[in-house]
Amino acid sequence: MKVLLVGEFSRLHNSLKEGLQELGHEVTIVGHQDGFKNYPVDFPLRKKWDSGILKKIKIAVHTLSKFDISSYLTYCQFQKNYQNFMHYDVVQLINENSFYCQYFYEKKILQFLFKNNKKVFLLSCGYDYLNVKYCFENPNYKSVIQAYLWNRISAKSFANVLKFRTPSFKKLHDYIYTNTAGIIATDLDYHIPLHGNKKYLGLIPNPINSNKIEFEPLEIHGEIVIFHGINKANYYKKANDYFEKALDQIAVKYKSKVSIITTRDVPYNTYINSYNKAHILLDQGYANDQGYNALEAMAKGKVVFTGAEIAFAKHYNLTSRVAVNTIADVDYLVHELSFLIENPDEIIAIGKRARAFVEKEHDYIAIANKYLETWTKY
């Protein structure tokens, strides 16, 4: 099968590509490679005029004419390589705004993909129209929208989420929804809002290539090392404000018993190796299930503070913790961290279970097979 994967912002498509290639399929990734994560992409796109004086000019032009220079330049990059994006058996979009363009140019690119390939599927693995709509209509549903509703995040900082509530993105959603073969969710955070939707094809967990992630059983001979990796752009969306306040208390409470490592906006390869010596990793506080960063840390055998709600445990029939469910509450975080620091055997046990869970439920070849079954069926 010949497959085009569109977009990459978590290494999901790279791991899926590796699984599909192991099974003998031809796979290409096109997408943006900007930013500090810098994931591998076969046909990289650059979001131009997006910083400095050029960005100011772009904003001024858009204000006066509604013309978006960055979107136009992305479209030009796509057009330059258009022959490489034709005649695929399957095209899979990472989300409803895979090219980061405004409506006009995003639709033009999508029209080409729909016209020149056999099937197009859509992933729900981040913000999109249906997910954002559900979260706003259900404010008690655990999601990053809660942080916005609690005034923890400004509208300006939340623009990449709020855009999915605008009329133009509703039009884009309707266009994609009509033309795709179906929608696939990558974890429970996206599965629950899609449940019962006629286009929804089911949940396929994130693929993790554990062969590339070394597992070292945790050992505790001195300090317990806690790692907190911060992406400043997502600082409040990941509940980093709560994590930092909790760590301040932990540092005072346990002094010589703990060592705290904090990084900010480091490249992906640096990030994933920054926590090799850590026992505990703080990931996010507004999720029901694990995202990609959490799963990679779990594959290394770390104890990860992330989404692990009751629905997650039920879905995978878990009777023991493989991660620490996290909520945006400083006292709760201090309590959970304190329990682990005072019970180091539990750290070691959770770390072992975390690796076993990832190997069982997220194996990249098994997940690739699930995608193939879904793509073939629909």
Salt bridges, closest charged atoms under 4 A:
GLU18 OE2 - ARG11 NH2 2.51
GLU18 OE2 - LYS212 NZ 2.94
ASP42 OD2 - LYS17 NZ 2.87
ASP50 OD1 - LYS58 NZ 3.12
ASP89 OD1 - LYS118 NZ 3.14
GLU96 OE2 - HIS173 ND1 2.65
GLU137 OE2 - LYS133 NZ 2.95
ASP174 OD2 - LYS170 NZ 2.78
GLU219 OE1 - HIS221 NE2 3.15
ASP241 OD2 - ARG152 NH2 2.60
GLU244 OE2 - ARG264 NH2 2.96
GLU309 OE2 - LYS142 NZ 2.79
GLU336 OE1 - ARG321 NH1 3.05
GLU336 OE2 - HIS335 ND1 3.88
GLU346 OE2 - ARG353 NH2 3.34
GLU359 OE2 - ARG355 NE 2.86
GLU361 OE2 - LYS360 NZ 3.95
